[in-house]
Amino acid sequence: MAPVRIAYLVHQYLPDHVGGTELYTHGLAVRAARAGHDVVVLTHREAASLDPAGLLPHRRVHEGIPVIEFRHTLGASPNIALFEYDNPLVGERVRRVLEEISPDLVHATHAMKLTTSALAACRSLGIPVLLSLTDFWFLCPRHTLLTWDGRLCRGPVDPRECLRCVKDLHGIRGRRDERRALRARPAAMRDAALAADRVIALSPFLRRMFVANGYDPERIEVLRHGIETSDLGTPEARRTDPRLTRLVVIGSLVPYKGAHVAVEALRGLPELTDARLTVYGEVGTGDYAHSLVRAARGDRRIRFAGTFDPDDMGRVLSEADYLLVPALWYENEPIVVKAAVHVGLPVIASRIGSLEDMVEEGVDGWTVAPGDVPAWREVLRRAVAERARWPRRPRPQPDMDEHFRAVEAIYRDLAVRRVEPPLHR
């Protein structure tokens, strides 16, 4: 196809933020640039102060990809409950940049922080939008569908619950204008999402959740994302001590990822002297991460190994016997699980969300009730006892090259829809 100019819109970006959506966006941008397209990433960076001047765009380059950051803090907003999802100040600055760079299309992989105002700016300029649903932000201000007290939520059916969640998340007081903004959020978000020219969900489970919350099923197509397979290597495990059963947890050290479940489960099994649990994730200064370290103190079987470069995923998986995914929220096809299934590393995961679709029971590993520590202890006992009987059974997963080819076909379709913006009054 003829080269097109693509603007990727994402809530945060590498290298400061390394998560599934950020890696997904970068993987697309790199491939688009390699294919000859002109690409730029529009993203957010938390401001150091409340100075509105921070909204001025800041330009940088990451691994050859031009990045434009809009720096602001939600705390400076006159109505946090509204500006969390519809920030006209950010939208106006995004609009000015879009007028300057004049992309043929925008691919929004996550609209949080730049908000639906950025999508509205695209529409006002006649720029086609491809929207990827990568988590639940269009349904939930917390983007996790976990309530303020850690309960699973199926969607915004009770404004009072949403108010409690946003009070807990952002410290709002519950003024009349804030309550009004929260009541309006579900319909406003649905309208903003479905105003995109194409909408793709990265997993069948994600589509089911949006449809259950009133989104038109005809408008959401499933296009499962691929993984970077070139650095995963061969499925053979690297063993230094054949007596050990090596368990790994990989991901952000936040409560809803559930690393504490794995730590507590193993701590309650002192007889598993040959088990070793390595927890990968940024310990930093977070209270939760520090609580994990305290909970594991004195147990030499548990090690916190910090973060690793995404290119090292193959090495990390080759040094494990089981990947543990003790999630407490509706995970959306985590890259690490796809990578483990791809190389045949057995997965022990919570029976929740897309993880149920990803892990074939008894083939890829086992699923366990989320948060059920006694059940996790039972499965860890089984894992240690049966380690030698679990040869690696690779189940190849789609790679990012395949995914990009499918996405590029959508780019081709959208690029021809670009229209000239209306004349300014």
C-alpha positions as CSV (number, residue, x, y, z in Angstrom):
1,M,0.0,0.0,0.0
2,A,1.1,3.6,-0.5
3,P,2.7,5.1,2.6
4,V,0.3,6.7,5.0
5,R,0.8,9.0,8.0
6,I,-0.4,7.3,11.2
7,A,-0.8,8.9,14.6
8,Y,-0.9,6.4,17.5
9,L,-2.8,7.7,20.5
10,V,-2.0,6.0,23.8
11,H,-2.3,6.9,27.5
12,Q,1.4,6.4,28.4
13,Y,4.5,5.1,26.6
14,L,7.9,3.6,26.8
15,P,10.4,3.7,28.3
16,D,8.9,5.0,31.6
17,H,5.8,2.7,31.3
18,V,6.3,-0.9,30.2
19,G,3.0,-2.7,30.0
20,G,1.0,-4.8,27.6
21,T,-0.6,-1.8,25.9
22,E,2.6,0.2,25.6
23,L,4.5,-2.8,24.1
24,Y,1.6,-3.4,21.8
25,T,1.5,0.2,20.6
26,H,5.3,0.2,20.1
27,G,5.2,-3.0,18.2
28,L,2.7,-1.6,15.8
29,A,4.5,1.7,15.4
30,V,7.9,0.0,14.7
31,R,6.4,-2.2,12.1
32,A,4.5,0.6,10.5
33,A,7.7,2.7,10.2
34,R,9.5,-0.3,8.8
35,A,6.8,-0.7,6.2
36,G,7.5,2.8,5.0
37,H,4.6,4.6,6.8
38,D,5.1,8.0,8.6
39,V,4.3,7.4,12.3
40,V,4.1,9.5,15.4
41,V,3.0,8.6,19.0
42,L,0.8,11.0,20.9
43,T,0.8,10.3,24.6
44,H,0.6,11.7,28.2
45,R,3.1,12.3,30.9
46,E,2.2,13.2,34.4
47,A,3.0,16.8,35.1
48,A,5.3,17.7,37.9
49,S,3.0,20.7,38.9
50,L,-0.4,22.1,38.3
51,D,0.9,24.7,35.8
52,P,-1.4,24.7,32.7
53,A,1.7,25.4,30.6
54,G,2.6,21.8,31.0
55,L,-0.1,21.0,28.5
56,L,2.3,22.3,25.8
57,P,3.5,19.4,23.7
58,H,6.9,18.0,24.5
59,R,8.7,16.1,21.7
60,R,11.1,13.3,21.9
61,V,12.2,10.1,20.1
62,H,12.1,6.5,21.4
63,E,13.9,3.8,19.4
64,G,13.4,5.8,16.2
65,I,9.7,6.5,16.9
66,P,8.7,10.2,17.2
67,V,6.8,10.8,20.4
68,I,4.7,13.9,21.4
69,E,3.8,14.1,25.0
70,F,1.0,16.2,26.6
71,R,2.0,16.9,30.2
72,H,-0.8,17.6,32.7
73,T,-2.2,16.4,36.0
74,L,-5.8,15.4,36.5
75,G,-5.6,17.1,39.9
76,A,-5.6,20.5,38.3
77,S,-9.0,19.9,36.7
78,P,-12.1,21.9,37.8
79,N,-14.2,18.7,37.7
80,I,-12.1,15.6,38.1
81,A,-15.0,13.2,37.6
82,L,-15.6,14.8,34.2
83,F,-12.1,15.6,33.0
84,E,-11.0,12.0,33.8
85,Y,-12.9,11.0,30.6
86,D,-13.6,14.2,28.8
87,N,-10.8,16.8,29.1
88,P,-11.4,19.7,26.7
89,L,-8.1,21.4,27.6
90,V,-6.2,18.3,26.5
91,G,-8.5,17.8,23.5
92,E,-7.7,21.3,22.2
93,R,-4.0,20.8,22.4
94,V,-4.3,17.4,20.7
95,R,-6.3,19.1,18.0
96,R,-3.6,21.7,17.4
97,V,-1.0,19.0,17.0
98,L,-3.2,17.0,14.7
99,E,-3.7,20.1,12.5
100,E,0.0,20.5,12.4
101,I,1.0,16.8,11.5
102,S,-2.2,16.1,9.5
103,P,-2.3,12.3,9.8
104,D,-4.3,10.1,7.4
105,L,-5.6,8.2,10.4
106,V,-5.4,7.9,14.2
107,H,-5.0,4.5,15.9
108,A,-6.1,4.9,19.5
109,T,-4.8,2.0,21.5
110,H,-5.8,3.6,24.8
111,A,-7.6,6.9,25.2
112,M,-7.3,7.3,29.0
113,K,-5.5,10.5,30.1
114,L,-5.8,12.1,26.7
115,T,-9.5,11.3,27.0
116,T,-12.4,11.2,24.6
117,S,-11.8,14.9,23.8
118,A,-8.8,13.7,21.8
119,L,-11.1,11.4,19.8
120,A,-13.5,14.2,19.3
121,A,-10.7,16.3,17.9
122,C,-10.0,13.6,15.3
123,R,-13.7,13.7,14.2
124,S,-13.7,17.5,14.0
125,L,-10.8,17.3,11.6
126,G,-12.2,14.5,9.5
127,I,-9.4,12.1,10.6
128,P,-10.6,8.4,10.6
129,V,-10.1,6.6,13.9
130,L,-9.3,3.0,14.6
131,L,-10.0,2.2,18.2
132,S,-8.4,-0.8,19.9
133,L,-10.1,-1.9,23.2
134,T,-7.2,-3.0,25.3
135,D,-8.8,-2.9,28.7
136,F,-12.0,-1.7,30.4
137,W,-11.4,2.1,30.7
138,F,-14.4,2.8,28.5
139,L,-16.5,1.0,31.0
140,C,-14.7,1.8,34.3
141,P,-12.8,4.9,35.6
142,R,-10.5,2.5,37.3
143,H,-10.0,0.6,34.0
144,T,-9.9,-2.7,36.0
145,L,-13.6,-3.4,36.7
146,L,-12.5,-3.8,40.4
147,T,-14.4,-1.8,42.9
148,W,-12.9,0.5,45.5
149,D,-12.8,-2.4,48.0
150,G,-11.5,-5.0,45.5
151,R,-14.7,-6.7,44.4
152,L,-15.2,-7.7,40.8
153,C,-17.6,-5.5,38.9
154,R,-19.5,-6.3,35.7
155,G,-20.0,-2.7,34.6
156,P,-21.3,0.7,35.6
157,V,-24.9,-0.3,36.6
158,D,-24.9,1.6,39.9
159,P,-23.8,5.3,39.9
160,R,-23.4,5.2,43.7
161,E,-20.8,2.4,43.4
162,C,-19.0,4.4,40.7
163,L,-19.0,7.5,42.9
164,R,-17.4,5.5,45.8
165,C,-14.8,4.2,43.4
166,V,-13.8,7.6,42.0
167,K,-13.8,9.1,45.5
168,D,-11.3,6.4,46.5
169,L,-9.3,6.8,43.3
170,H,-9.2,10.5,42.9
171,G,-10.4,11.9,46.2
172,I,-13.4,13.8,44.8
173,R,-16.0,15.1,47.3
174,G,-19.1,14.0,45.4
175,R,-20.3,17.5,44.5
176,R,-23.4,17.8,42.3
177,D,-21.4,18.4,39.1
178,E,-19.2,15.4,39.9
179,R,-22.2,13.1,40.4
180,R,-23.7,14.4,37.2
181,A,-20.5,13.7,35.3
182,L,-20.4,10.1,36.7
183,R,-24.0,9.5,35.7
184,A,-23.3,10.7,32.2
185,R,-20.1,8.7,31.8
186,P,-21.4,5.3,30.6
187,A,-23.4,6.8,27.7
188,A,-20.8,9.3,26.8
189,M,-18.1,6.7,26.7
190,R,-20.2,4.3,24.6
191,D,-21.0,7.1,22.1
192,A,-17.3,8.1,21.9
193,A,-16.1,4.6,21.4
194,L,-18.7,3.7,18.7
195,A,-18.0,7.0,16.9
196,A,-14.7,5.5,15.8
197,D,-14.6,4.3,12.2
198,R,-13.5,0.8,13.3
199,V,-13.4,-0.8,16.7
200,I,-11.4,-3.9,17.5
201,A,-11.3,-5.9,20.7
202,L,-8.0,-7.7,21.4
203,S,-9.8,-10.8,22.9
204,P,-13.2,-12.5,22.7
205,F,-13.7,-12.0,26.4
206,L,-13.2,-8.2,26.1
207,R,-15.8,-8.0,23.3
208,R,-18.3,-10.0,25.4
209,M,-17.9,-7.6,28.3
210,F,-18.5,-4.6,26.2
211,V,-21.5,-6.1,24.5
212,A,-22.9,-7.0,27.9
213,N,-22.7,-3.3,28.8
214,G,-24.8,-2.2,25.8
215,Y,-22.2,-1.9,23.0
216,D,-23.4,-2.8,19.6
217,P,-21.9,-6.3,18.8
218,E,-21.9,-5.5,15.1
219,R,-19.5,-2.6,15.7
220,I,-16.8,-4.6,17.6
221,E,-14.6,-7.1,15.8
222,V,-12.1,-9.4,17.5
223,L,-8.5,-9.2,16.4
224,R,-6.3,-11.0,18.9
225,H,-3.0,-9.4,19.3
226,G,0.2,-11.1,18.5
227,I,3.4,-11.5,20.5
228,E,7.1,-10.9,19.7
229,T,8.3,-14.4,19.0
230,S,11.8,-13.7,17.7
231,D,13.4,-13.5,21.2
232,L,11.5,-16.3,22.8
233,G,13.9,-18.9,21.6
234,T,13.4,-22.7,21.8
235,P,11.0,-24.3,24.3
236,E,13.7,-26.3,26.1
237,A,14.1,-25.4,29.8
238,R,17.5,-24.3,31.2
239,R,18.1,-26.3,34.3
240,T,20.9,-25.6,36.9
241,D,19.5,-27.9,39.6
242,P,17.1,-30.6,38.5
243,R,15.7,-31.0,42.0
244,L,14.2,-27.5,42.1
245,T,10.7,-26.5,40.9
246,R,11.0,-23.0,39.7
247,L,7.9,-20.8,39.8
248,V,7.7,-17.2,38.4
249,V,5.3,-14.3,38.7
250,I,5.8,-11.6,36.1
251,G,4.0,-8.3,36.0
252,S,3.2,-5.0,37.7
253,L,3.3,-5.3,41.4
254,V,-0.2,-3.9,42.1
255,P,-2.8,-5.6,44.2
256,Y,-5.1,-6.7,41.4
257,K,-2.3,-8.7,39.8
258,G,-2.4,-10.9,42.9
259,A,1.3,-11.6,43.5
260,H,0.5,-11.7,47.2
261,V,-1.7,-14.8,46.6
262,A,1.3,-16.7,45.3
263,V,3.5,-15.5,48.1
264,E,1.0,-16.4,50.8
265,A,0.3,-19.8,49.2
266,L,4.0,-20.8,49.1
267,R,4.6,-19.4,52.6
268,G,2.0,-21.8,53.9
269,L,3.8,-24.8,52.4
270,P,7.1,-24.9,54.3
271,E,7.4,-28.6,53.4
272,L,8.0,-27.7,49.7
273,T,11.7,-27.1,50.4
274,D,12.7,-27.5,46.7
275,A,10.3,-24.9,45.4
276,R,11.6,-21.5,44.3
277,L,9.4,-18.5,43.6
278,T,10.9,-15.6,41.6
279,V,8.7,-12.4,41.5
280,Y,9.5,-10.1,38.6
281,G,8.3,-6.5,38.9
282,E,9.3,-3.1,40.0
283,V,9.5,-2.9,43.8
284,G,10.2,0.8,43.9
285,T,8.5,2.8,46.6
286,G,4.9,1.4,46.3
287,D,3.2,0.3,49.5
288,Y,1.9,-2.9,48.0
289,A,5.3,-4.0,46.7
290,H,6.9,-3.3,50.0
291,S,4.2,-5.3,51.7
292,L,5.1,-8.3,49.5
293,V,8.7,-8.0,50.5
294,R,7.7,-7.9,54.1
295,A,5.4,-10.9,53.7
296,A,8.2,-13.0,52.2
297,R,10.9,-11.9,54.7
298,G,12.8,-14.9,56.1
299,D,11.7,-17.3,53.3
300,R,14.7,-18.0,51.2
301,R,12.6,-19.7,48.6
302,I,11.1,-16.4,47.5
303,R,13.2,-13.8,45.5
304,F,12.2,-10.4,44.1
305,A,14.2,-9.9,40.9
306,G,13.0,-6.5,39.7
307,T,12.2,-5.9,36.1
308,F,13.8,-7.2,33.0
309,D,14.1,-6.0,29.4
310,P,11.2,-7.3,27.2
311,D,13.8,-8.8,24.9
312,D,14.7,-11.1,27.8
313,M,11.3,-12.7,28.1
314,G,12.6,-15.9,26.4
315,R,15.4,-16.3,28.9
316,V,13.1,-15.7,31.9
317,L,10.6,-18.3,30.7
318,S,13.3,-20.8,29.9
319,E,14.5,-20.6,33.5
320,A,11.1,-21.5,34.9
321,D,9.0,-24.6,35.4
322,Y,5.7,-22.9,35.8
323,L,4.3,-19.4,35.2
324,L,1.9,-18.3,38.0
325,V,-0.8,-15.7,37.1
326,P,-2.8,-15.2,40.3
327,A,-4.8,-12.3,38.9
328,L,-7.8,-10.9,40.8
329,W,-9.2,-8.9,37.9
330,Y,-10.3,-9.7,34.3
331,E,-6.9,-9.9,32.7
332,N,-7.1,-9.3,28.9
333,E,-4.9,-11.9,27.2
334,P,-1.6,-10.9,28.9
335,I,1.4,-11.0,26.7
336,V,3.4,-13.1,29.2
337,V,0.7,-15.9,29.2
338,K,0.7,-15.9,25.4
339,A,4.5,-16.2,25.4
340,A,4.4,-19.0,27.9
341,V,1.8,-21.0,25.9
342,H,3.9,-20.3,22.8
343,V,7.0,-22.0,24.3
344,G,5.1,-24.6,26.2
345,L,5.8,-23.4,29.7
346,P,2.9,-24.7,31.9
347,V,0.7,-21.9,33.3
348,I,-1.1,-21.8,36.6
349,A,-3.6,-19.0,36.4
350,S,-6.7,-17.6,38.0
351,R,-10.0,-18.9,36.6
352,I,-11.1,-15.4,35.5
353,G,-11.6,-13.3,32.4
354,S,-9.7,-14.1,29.3
355,L,-7.4,-16.4,31.3
356,E,-10.1,-19.1,31.1
357,D,-10.0,-18.8,27.3
358,M,-6.2,-18.9,27.1
359,V,-5.3,-21.8,29.4
360,E,-6.6,-25.1,28.3
361,E,-7.1,-27.1,31.4
362,G,-4.6,-30.0,31.7
363,V,-2.9,-29.1,28.4
364,D,-1.4,-25.6,29.0
365,G,-1.6,-26.0,32.8
366,W,-4.3,-25.4,35.4
367,T,-6.7,-22.7,36.5
368,V,-7.5,-21.9,40.1
369,A,-10.2,-19.8,41.8
370,P,-8.9,-16.3,42.1
371,G,-7.8,-15.3,45.5
372,D,-8.4,-18.7,47.0
373,V,-5.1,-19.2,48.9
374,P,-5.9,-22.8,50.0
375,A,-6.7,-23.8,46.4
376,W,-3.5,-22.2,45.3
377,R,-1.6,-24.2,47.9
378,E,-3.1,-27.4,46.6
379,V,-2.2,-26.6,43.0
380,L,1.4,-25.7,44.0
381,R,1.7,-29.1,45.8
382,R,0.5,-30.7,42.6
383,A,2.9,-28.7,40.5
384,V,5.9,-29.7,42.5
385,A,4.8,-33.4,42.5
386,E,4.2,-33.5,38.8
387,R,6.9,-31.3,37.5
388,A,8.8,-34.1,35.9
389,R,5.7,-35.3,34.1
390,W,5.1,-31.9,32.4
391,P,7.2,-31.7,29.3
392,R,7.0,-28.5,27.4
393,R,4.2,-28.6,24.9
394,P,4.5,-25.5,22.7
395,R,1.2,-24.2,21.3
396,P,2.2,-21.5,18.7
397,Q,0.5,-18.2,19.1
398,P,-0.1,-15.5,16.5
399,D,2.9,-13.2,16.3
400,M,3.0,-9.4,15.9
401,D,3.9,-9.6,12.3
402,E,0.7,-11.4,11.5
403,H,-1.3,-9.0,13.7
404,F,0.3,-6.0,12.0
405,R,-0.6,-7.2,8.6
406,A,-4.3,-7.5,9.6
407,V,-4.1,-4.0,11.2
408,E,-2.4,-2.6,8.2
409,A,-5.3,-3.7,6.0
410,I,-7.5,-1.6,8.3
411,Y,-5.2,1.3,7.8
412,R,-5.5,0.9,4.1
413,D,-9.3,1.1,4.4
414,L,-9.3,4.1,6.7
415,A,-6.7,6.1,4.9
416,V,-9.0,6.6,1.9
417,R,-11.7,8.0,4.1
418,R,-9.7,11.0,5.2
419,V,-11.7,14.1,4.5
420,E,-10.7,17.7,4.6
421,P,-11.6,19.4,7.9
422,P,-14.4,22.0,7.8
423,L,-13.3,25.7,7.3
424,H,-12.7,27.6,10.5
425,R,-15.3,30.3,11.2
